Amino acid sequence: MNIAEFSIRSRLIMWIVIFLSVVMGYQAYMEMPRFEDPEFTIRVAQVLTPYPGASPEEVAAEVTTPLETKLQEMPEIDELTSTSSDGFSEIEVEIEFSAAEDKAALQEVWTKLRNKVNDAQGDLPSGAGPSFVYDEYGDVFGIMYMLTGADYSYAELNDYATQQRQE
């Protein structure tokens, strides 16, 4: 006998199962923990180093490369992305989720990152630095906006919202 045939023959049992599913689902939904503004943990930091008067090639060779070499020693790093411009080096460091699953573990990784950057300061030229590790933008919250207009159609409101998002 398959499930459909059993359901047709045992209607009372099926109604009881449906009723219990609805009641238990509602109860689980009401007891579910939730935040009004959920927190997003961003596992990305920037290592910023000024090198006034240097060309992008000099910045890449003398600042960015030594810093990247030192940072690549960290097993927690998932990806390094660097940009060398006139007089400035920017390295974006992304941490693997498995290396820092909560905020406390992530703070330990940021401390280790700062120590690596401080260790690399001796390898930089005398005019460069000091390097700055920026990881404070990781505490962000989601924001939800609602757009209403009594005299506007849904399509007009959608076009206006799209225009505002692009600006």
N, CA, C and O of each residue as an XYZ file, in Angstrom:
668
protein
N       0.849     -1.163      0.000
C       0.000      0.000      0.000
C       0.913      1.250      0.000
O       1.876      1.317      0.763
N       0.605      2.214     -0.844
C       1.408      3.425     -0.898
C       0.786      4.523     -0.024
O      -0.289      4.344      0.548
N       1.471      5.641      0.064
C       1.047      6.716      0.970
C      -0.284      7.312      0.524
O      -1.134      7.603      1.366
N      -0.482      7.499     -0.765
C      -1.728      8.089     -1.249
C      -2.921      7.184     -0.917
O      -3.962      7.660     -0.465
N      -2.761      5.910     -1.140
C      -3.854      4.975     -0.860
C      -4.156      4.938      0.638
O      -5.321      4.905      1.036
N      -3.106      4.943      1.473
C      -3.295      4.949      2.919
C      -4.012      6.235      3.370
O      -4.871      6.202      4.251
N      -3.643      7.359      2.753
C      -4.260      8.632      3.104
C      -5.743      8.643      2.774
O      -6.550      9.158      3.548
N      -6.105      8.077      1.629
C      -7.511      8.041      1.230
C      -8.311      7.116      2.137
O      -9.434      7.448      2.516
N      -7.759      5.975      2.488
C      -8.474      5.005      3.327
C      -8.559      5.451      4.790
O      -9.536      5.137      5.470
N      -7.557      6.174      5.278
C      -7.500      6.556      6.702
C      -7.600      8.075      6.824
O      -6.644      8.733      7.233
N      -8.737      8.618      6.476
C      -8.902     10.065      6.466
C      -8.775     10.667      7.873
O      -8.200     11.744      8.028
N      -9.289     10.009      8.863
C      -9.219     10.540     10.223
C      -7.765     10.654     10.690
O      -7.379     11.663     11.281
N      -6.977      9.643     10.430
C      -5.560      9.677     10.813
C      -4.848     10.811     10.078
O      -4.025     11.506     10.674
N      -5.147     11.005      8.811
C      -4.515     12.072      8.041
C      -4.904     13.443      8.579
O      -4.056     14.331      8.656
N      -6.163     13.634      8.951
C      -6.584     14.911      9.527
C      -5.868     15.170     10.853
O      -5.501     16.309     11.141
N      -5.672     14.157     11.638
C      -4.944     14.308     12.902
C      -3.481     14.676     12.630
O      -2.928     15.541     13.309
N      -2.859     14.036     11.656
C      -1.465     14.336     11.300
C      -1.350     15.774     10.799
O      -0.421     16.485     11.183
N      -2.265     16.206      9.961
C      -2.239     17.577      9.445
C      -2.421     18.575     10.585
O      -1.691     19.562     10.669
N      -3.394     18.320     11.463
C      -3.644     19.212     12.590
C      -2.418     19.316     13.492
O      -2.028     20.419     13.876
N      -1.809     18.185     13.834
C      -0.612     18.196     14.682
C       0.554     18.916     13.999
O       1.311     19.633     14.653
N       0.696     18.726     12.702
C       1.766     19.410     11.964
C       1.588     20.917     12.007
O       2.556     21.650     12.207
N       0.364     21.385     11.823
C       0.099     22.820     11.866
C       0.342     23.372     13.261
O       0.990     24.410     13.402
N      -0.156     22.712     14.287
C       0.002     23.194     15.660
C       1.476     23.187     16.065
O       1.961     24.164     16.635
N       2.181     22.118     15.782
C       3.598     22.039     16.160
C       4.444     23.019     15.345
O       5.396     23.595     15.873
N       4.116     23.213     14.081
C       4.835     24.182     13.256
C       4.650     25.597     13.768
O       5.606     26.370     13.826
N       3.409     25.944     14.146
C       3.144     27.269     14.699
C       3.904     27.461     16.009
O       4.489     28.519     16.237
N       3.899     26.450     16.863
C       4.604     26.538     18.136
C       6.109     26.706     17.909
O       6.746     27.522     18.576
N       6.674     25.952     16.987
C       8.108     26.069     16.689
C       8.428     27.462     16.148
O       9.457     28.042     16.495
N       7.559     27.991     15.308
C       7.774     29.328     14.742
C       7.743     30.392     15.838
O       8.566     31.309     15.832
N       6.821     30.282     16.761
C       6.691     31.283     17.826
C       7.853     31.220     18.821
O       8.203     32.240     19.414
N       8.448     30.063     19.012
C       9.556     29.914     19.966
C      10.928     30.103     19.323
O      11.946     30.036     20.013
N      10.968     30.336     18.029
C      12.233     30.477     17.300
C      12.950     31.758     17.736
O      12.337     32.826     17.717
N      14.230     31.687     18.128
C      14.943     32.904     18.516
C      15.230     33.761     17.288
O      15.572     33.251     16.222
N      15.083     35.079     17.461
C      15.342     35.982     16.341
C      15.686     37.360     16.892
O      15.264     37.741     17.984
N      16.467     38.096     16.102
C      16.836     39.462     16.432
C      16.005     40.409     15.583
O      15.627     40.092     14.455
N      15.731     41.569     16.143
C      15.046     42.578     15.341
C      15.977     43.046     14.228
O      15.554     43.211     13.084
N      17.236     43.258     14.566
C      18.257     43.649     13.591
C      19.367     42.613     13.646
O      20.288     42.757     14.450
N      19.312     41.572     12.819
C      20.344     40.532     12.900
C      21.722     41.081     12.552
O      21.860     41.976     11.717
N      22.725     40.532     13.201
C      24.097     40.976     13.023
C      24.784     40.134     11.948
O      24.635     38.913     11.910
N      25.524     40.794     11.090
C      26.298     40.123     10.055
C      27.771     40.235     10.421
O      28.278     41.335     10.639
N      28.446     39.121     10.487
C      29.872     39.137     10.778
C      30.631     39.047      9.471
O      30.553     38.047      8.757
N      31.362     40.094      9.169
C      32.131     40.139      7.927
C      33.565     39.775      8.251
O      34.185     40.380      9.126
N      34.080     38.807      7.560
C      35.420     38.285      7.825
C      36.436     38.864      6.844
O      37.223     38.129      6.247
N      36.414     40.161      6.687
C      37.317     40.841      5.764
C      37.948     42.018      6.499
O      37.276     42.731      7.243
N      39.234     42.210      6.284
C      39.948     43.363      6.835
C      40.823     43.953      5.736
O      41.121     43.303      4.734
N      41.223     45.193      5.951
C      42.118     45.864      5.013
C      43.416     46.212      5.735
O      43.411     46.632      6.892
N      44.519     46.028      5.029
C      45.819     46.470      5.517
C      46.220     47.641      4.634
O      46.497     47.464      3.448
N      46.251     48.828      5.207
C      46.515     50.065      4.460
C      47.885     50.604      4.835
O      48.199     50.758      6.015
N      48.706     50.891      3.816
C      50.063     51.375      4.063
C      50.375     52.518      3.113
O      50.355     52.330      1.897
N      50.662     53.701      3.648
C      51.076     54.812      2.781
C      52.566     54.711      2.441
O      53.375     54.264      3.253
N      52.903     55.132      1.237
C      54.303     55.227      0.808
C      54.398     56.460     -0.074
O      54.420     56.352     -1.300
N      54.455     57.641      0.551
C      54.387     58.896     -0.204
C      55.487     59.021     -1.244
O      56.652     58.719     -0.982
N      55.093     59.474     -2.438
C      56.042     59.744     -3.514
C      56.441     58.543     -4.343
O      57.212     58.695     -5.291
N      55.955     57.361     -4.029
C      56.350     56.156     -4.763
C      55.360     55.868     -5.888
O      54.165     56.142     -5.782
N      55.895     55.312     -6.957
C      55.045     54.911     -8.086
C      54.332     53.602     -7.727
O      54.735     52.926     -6.780
N      53.285     53.235     -8.466
C      52.609     51.968     -8.186
C      53.534     50.760     -8.242
O      53.372     49.817     -7.466
N      54.509     50.781     -9.161
C      55.446     49.664     -9.276
C      56.329     49.566     -8.032
O      56.584     48.472     -7.528
N      56.792     50.719     -7.542
C      57.622     50.729     -6.329
C      56.809     50.282     -5.115
O      57.301     49.530     -4.274
N      55.571     50.744     -5.029
C      54.702     50.349     -3.922
C      54.484     48.837     -3.947
O      54.539     48.180     -2.907
N      54.236     48.287     -5.143
C      53.994     46.841     -5.260
C      55.227     46.045     -4.855
O      55.124     45.059     -4.125
N      56.391     46.474     -5.330
C      57.608     45.706     -5.064
C      58.116     45.875     -3.631
O      58.567     44.906     -3.020
N      58.047     47.089     -3.092
C      58.687     47.368     -1.810
C      57.754     47.300     -0.607
O      58.220     47.134      0.520
N      56.449     47.424     -0.823
C      55.508     47.431      0.302
C      54.534     46.261      0.217
O      54.446     45.454      1.142
N      53.806     46.170     -0.886
C      52.743     45.175     -0.997
C      53.288     43.753     -0.958
O      52.758     42.909     -0.236
N      54.334     43.480     -1.720
C      54.880     42.119     -1.779
C      55.416     41.641     -0.423
O      55.096     40.521     -0.025
N      56.222     42.439      0.312
C      56.667     41.957      1.638
C      55.504     41.724      2.612
O      55.522     40.766      3.384
N      54.498     42.599      2.573
C      53.346     42.404      3.453
C      52.575     41.142      3.081
O      52.206     40.355      3.953
N      52.334     40.952      1.786
C      51.621     39.751      1.338
C      52.379     38.484      1.712
O      51.775     37.499      2.139
N      53.695     38.506      1.554
C      54.507     37.335      1.892
C      54.357     36.980      3.364
O      54.240     35.807      3.715
N      54.360     37.989      4.219
C      54.208     37.752      5.657
C      52.792     37.268      5.978
O      52.617     36.376      6.807
N      51.785     37.850      5.327
C      50.399     37.473      5.606
C      50.073     36.066      5.104
O      49.221     35.387      5.676
N      50.739     35.632      4.049
C      50.463     34.302      3.509
C      50.915     33.187      4.443
O      50.610     32.019      4.201
N      51.629     33.526      5.491
C      52.018     32.535      6.492
C      50.846     32.136      7.386
O      50.912     31.130      8.091
N      49.789     32.919      7.354
C      48.625     32.634      8.198
C      47.722     31.610      7.518
O      47.251     31.854      6.407
N      47.470     30.474      8.159
C      46.615     29.458      7.539
C      45.130     29.848      7.530
O      44.343     29.238      6.806
N      44.740     30.849      8.317
C      43.343     31.250      8.403
C      42.873     32.051      7.191
O      41.671     32.215      6.983
N      43.810     32.547      6.395
C      43.458     33.422      5.272
C      42.938     32.601      4.103
O      43.543     31.618      3.676
N      41.785     33.049      3.603
C      41.158     32.405      2.451
C      41.616     33.073      1.162
O      41.911     32.395      0.177
N      41.675     34.409      1.168
C      42.010     35.117     -0.063
C      42.666     36.453      0.267
O      42.261     37.143      1.203
N      43.685     36.807     -0.514
C      44.339     38.109     -0.424
C      44.137     38.834     -1.751
O      44.350     38.266     -2.822
N      43.726     40.092     -1.665
C      43.575     40.912     -2.862
C      44.293     42.218     -2.598
O      44.012     42.890     -1.605
N      45.215     42.588     -3.472
C      45.987     43.804     -3.221
C      45.841     44.787     -4.370
O      45.625     44.417     -5.524
N      45.970     46.064     -4.000
C      45.949     47.151     -4.966
C      47.088     48.089     -4.611
O      47.161     48.587     -3.487
N      47.977     48.331     -5.565
C      49.084     49.260     -5.359
C      48.861     50.461     -6.265
O      48.748     50.321     -7.483
N      48.798     51.629     -5.665
C      48.590     52.846     -6.441
C      49.673     53.856     -6.067
O      50.574     53.544     -5.288
N      49.585     55.052     -6.616
C      50.586     56.077     -6.329
C      50.640     56.365     -4.837
O      49.710     56.956     -4.287
N      51.705     55.960     -4.182
C      51.928     56.276     -2.788
C      51.057     55.539     -1.782
O      50.964     55.961     -0.629
N      50.411     54.441     -2.193
C      49.500     53.774     -1.270
C      49.350     52.295     -1.627
O      49.237     51.928     -2.796
N      49.351     51.454     -0.583
C      49.142     50.023     -0.745
C      47.905     49.617      0.049
O      47.750     49.984      1.214
N      47.034     48.857     -0.599
C      45.831     48.348      0.065
C      45.763     46.843     -0.155
O      45.758     46.374     -1.293
N      45.712     46.098      0.928
C      45.589     44.639      0.853
C      44.304     44.247      1.568
O      44.108     44.566      2.740
N      43.440     43.556      0.849
C      42.193     43.072      1.438
C      42.391     41.618      1.829
O      42.782     40.791      1.005
N      42.118     41.311      3.100
C      42.335     39.975      3.650
C      40.980     39.368      3.985
O      40.203     39.947      4.744
N      40.701     38.200      3.416
C      39.451     37.499      3.707
C      39.780     36.235      4.492
O      40.646     35.454      4.099
N      39.077     36.043      5.607
C      39.322     34.926      6.512
C      38.360     33.786      6.207
O      37.185     34.018      5.919
N      38.855     32.562      6.270
C      37.995     31.389      6.072
C      36.974     31.294      7.193
O      37.282     31.614      8.341
N      35.767     30.859      6.874
C      34.720     30.730      7.885
C      35.103     29.708      8.938
O      34.853     29.921     10.125
N      35.701     28.612      8.528
C      36.052     27.553      9.481
C      37.134     27.996     10.467
O      37.267     27.406     11.539
N      37.904     29.023     10.119
C      38.967     29.500     11.002
C      38.438     30.419     12.098
O      39.065     30.563     13.147
N      37.282     31.041     11.856
C      36.705     31.963     12.844
C      35.194     31.922     12.716
O      34.592     32.738     12.018
N      34.588     30.955     13.401
C      33.147     30.789     13.282
C      32.360     31.764     14.145
O      31.188     32.015     13.864
N      32.978     32.328     15.199
C      32.283     33.303     16.032
C      33.154     34.551     16.186
O      34.297     34.589     15.731
N      32.587     35.566     16.836
C      33.296     36.847     16.953
C      34.573     36.743     17.784
O      35.565     37.404     17.477
N      34.555     35.919     18.832
C      35.747     35.791     19.679
C      36.912     35.200     18.886
O      38.042     35.679     18.978
N      36.630     34.163     18.114
C      37.686     33.552     17.289
C      38.159     34.526     16.215
O      39.342     34.556     15.875
N      37.230     35.325     15.681
C      37.607     36.300     14.657
C      38.510     37.380     15.239
O      39.442     37.829     14.571
N      38.252     37.803     16.468
C      39.114     38.801     17.108
C      40.524     38.255     17.316
O      41.500     38.996     17.199
N      40.636     36.969     17.622
C      41.960     36.352     17.760
C      42.703     36.365     16.427
O      43.910     36.605     16.385
N      41.978     36.106     15.340
C      42.595     36.129     14.004
C      43.048     37.548     13.662
O      44.127     37.733     13.100
N      42.219     38.569     14.002
C      42.610     39.953     13.712
C      43.850     40.337     14.517
O      44.706     41.067     14.018
N      43.957     39.857     15.752
C      45.152     40.129     16.558
C      46.386     39.493     15.922
O      47.452     40.105     15.859
N      46.227     38.265     15.456
C      47.329     37.577     14.783
C      47.709     38.311     13.500
O      48.890     38.410     13.165
N      46.716     38.823     12.787
C      46.968     39.592     11.558
C      47.750     40.861     11.879
O      48.711     41.198     11.187
N      47.336     41.559     12.926
C      48.061     42.774     13.319
C      49.516     42.463     13.700
O      50.426     43.221     13.364
N      49.724     41.352     14.398
C      51.092     40.961     14.762
C      51.936     40.678     13.527
O      53.102     41.069     13.472
N      51.358     40.001     12.534
C      52.094     39.726     11.286
C      52.441     41.023     10.574
O      53.553     41.176     10.068
N      51.497     41.959     10.530
C      51.750     43.247      9.870
C      52.834     44.006     10.622
O      53.712     44.604     10.001
N      52.784     43.990     11.951
C      53.834     44.663     12.739
C      55.200     44.018     12.524
O      56.215     44.713     12.483
N      55.231     42.690     12.386
C      56.497     41.999     12.116
C      57.075     42.399     10.759
O      58.293     42.464     10.590
N      56.200     42.663      9.800
C      56.656     42.994      8.446
C      57.112     44.441      8.319
O      57.704     44.799      7.301
N      56.859     45.283      9.313
C      57.232     46.694      9.211
C      58.739     46.874      9.038
O      59.172     47.829      8.395
N      59.531     45.985      9.594
C      60.981     46.075      9.447
C      61.458     45.796      8.033
O      62.556     46.210      7.658
N      60.640     45.093      7.232
C      61.019     44.784      5.847
C      60.632     45.892      4.871
O      61.002     45.838      3.698
N      59.892     46.894      5.340
C      59.432     47.974      4.459
C      60.493     49.065      4.365
O      61.306     49.218      5.278
N      60.494     49.821      3.275
C      61.460     50.921      3.147
C      61.198     52.012      4.196
O      60.115     52.076      4.778
N      62.183     52.851      4.425
C      62.097     53.833      5.508
C      60.979     54.853      5.300
O      60.441     55.359      6.285
N      60.617     55.168      4.084
C      59.562     56.159      3.838
C      58.163     55.596      3.901
O      57.192     56.350      3.834
N      58.036     54.301      4.026
C      56.709     53.661      4.008
C      56.187     53.449      5.407
O      56.940     53.278      6.366
N      54.866     53.466      5.493
C      54.225     53.072      6.743
C      53.889     54.235      7.629
O      54.073     55.386      7.233
N      53.413     53.976      8.787
C      53.130     52.656      9.337
C      51.860     52.061      8.739
O      50.964     52.787      8.310
N      51.794     50.752      8.716
C      50.620     50.057      8.192
C      49.500     50.102      9.217
O      49.737     50.110     10.425
N      48.281     50.130      8.709
C      47.096     50.181      9.552
C      46.158     49.049      9.155
O      45.832     48.898      7.977
N      45.722     48.253     10.127
C      44.777     47.167      9.876
C      43.385     47.672     10.237
O      43.120     48.038     11.382
N      42.500     47.686      9.240
C      41.141     48.177      9.437
C      40.177     47.001      9.371
O      39.973     46.407      8.312
N      39.582     46.670     10.529
C      38.635     45.555     10.582
C      37.342     45.941     11.278
O      36.542     45.066     11.607
N      37.120     47.209     11.508
C      35.980     47.663     12.296
C      34.659     47.688     11.525
O      33.604     47.817     12.145
N      34.679     47.573     10.227
C      33.434     47.663      9.476
C      32.692     46.330      9.414
O      31.708     46.200      8.686
N      33.160     45.343     10.173
C      32.519     44.037     10.174
C      31.221     43.973     10.959
O      30.468     43.012     10.804
N      30.930     44.967     11.801
C      29.700     44.965     12.588
C      28.656     45.820     11.888
O      28.527     47.012     12.163
N      27.922     45.203     10.992
C      26.887     45.917     10.245
C      25.555     45.231     10.463
O      25.497     44.057     10.829
N      24.515     45.955     10.238
C      23.182     45.426     10.395
C      22.416     45.635      9.101
O      22.674     46.579      8.354
N      21.475     44.747      8.847
C      20.636     44.879      7.667
C      19.609     45.973      7.876
O      19.088     46.152      8.978
N      19.324     46.695      6.823
C      18.326     47.750      6.868
C      17.278     47.458      5.808
O      17.603     47.119      4.670
N      16.024     47.593      6.194
C      14.942     47.347      5.261
C      14.173     48.653      5.070
O      13.799     49.308      6.043
N      13.944     49.022      3.825
C      13.194     50.223      3.507
C      11.863     49.836      2.890
O      11.746     48.808      2.224
N      10.864     50.671      3.120
C       9.568     50.457      2.511
C       9.197     51.737      1.770
O       9.358     52.839      2.294
N       8.708     51.583      0.568
C       8.347     52.715     -0.269
C       6.851     52.624     -0.551
O       6.370     51.615     -1.067
N       6.125     53.676     -0.213
C       4.687     53.677     -0.467
C       4.311     54.936     -1.228
O       5.030     55.934     -1.184
N       3.220     54.890     -1.904
C       2.704     56.044     -2.628
C       1.281     55.768     -3.074
O       1.044     54.874     -3.887
N       0.337     56.526     -2.552
C      -1.072     56.258     -2.829
C      -1.434     56.518     -4.293
O      -2.280     55.821     -4.853
N      -0.809     57.501     -4.905
C      -1.180     57.879     -6.276
C      -0.293     57.248     -7.338
O      -0.370     57.626     -8.507
N       0.558     56.283     -6.949
C       1.494     55.672     -7.890
C       1.207     54.187     -8.033
O       0.770     53.524     -7.092
N       1.465     53.679     -9.241
C       1.288     52.245     -9.471
C       2.504     51.501     -8.931
O       3.524     52.106     -8.600
N       2.378     50.185     -8.849
C       3.502     49.366     -8.377
C       4.698     49.513     -9.313
O       5.835     49.571     -8.846
N       4.467     49.572    -10.607
C       5.559     49.704    -11.575
C       6.292     51.030    -11.389
O       7.519     51.073    -11.478
N       5.562     52.104    -11.134
C       6.203     53.405    -10.926
C       7.021     53.410     -9.632
O       8.127     53.948     -9.593
N       6.470     52.808     -8.575
C       7.218     52.710     -7.323
C       8.471     51.858     -7.489
O       9.523     52.174     -6.932
N       8.356     50.781     -8.255
C       9.500     49.913     -8.505
C      10.580     50.662     -9.284
O      11.764     50.544     -8.966
N      10.185     51.430    -10.301
C      11.160     52.214    -11.071
C      11.856     53.240    -10.184
O      13.069     53.429    -10.279
N      11.085     53.902     -9.319
C      11.662     54.896     -8.425
C      12.634     54.247     -7.437
O      13.709     54.788     -7.178
N      12.257     53.084     -6.881
C      13.135     52.372     -5.945
C      14.429     51.939     -6.630
O      15.509     52.036     -6.047
N      14.316     51.463     -7.863
C      15.514     51.057     -8.616
C      16.430     52.260     -8.850
O      17.650     52.152     -8.729
N      15.833     53.403     -9.186
C      16.615     54.612     -9.406
C      17.311     55.058     -8.120
O      18.477     55.452     -8.160
N      16.622     55.002     -6.991
C      17.217     55.386     -5.711
C      18.334     54.441     -5.308
O      19.345     54.878     -4.759
N      18.165     53.151     -5.575
C      19.194     52.168     -5.243
C      20.460     52.440     -6.054
O      21.567     52.316     -5.531
N      20.307     52.806     -7.310
C      21.476     53.067     -8.155
C      22.207     54.334     -7.725
O      23.431     54.414     -7.829
N      21.459     55.321     -7.242
C      22.095     56.552     -6.791
C      22.840     56.328     -5.488
O      23.441     57.259     -4.953
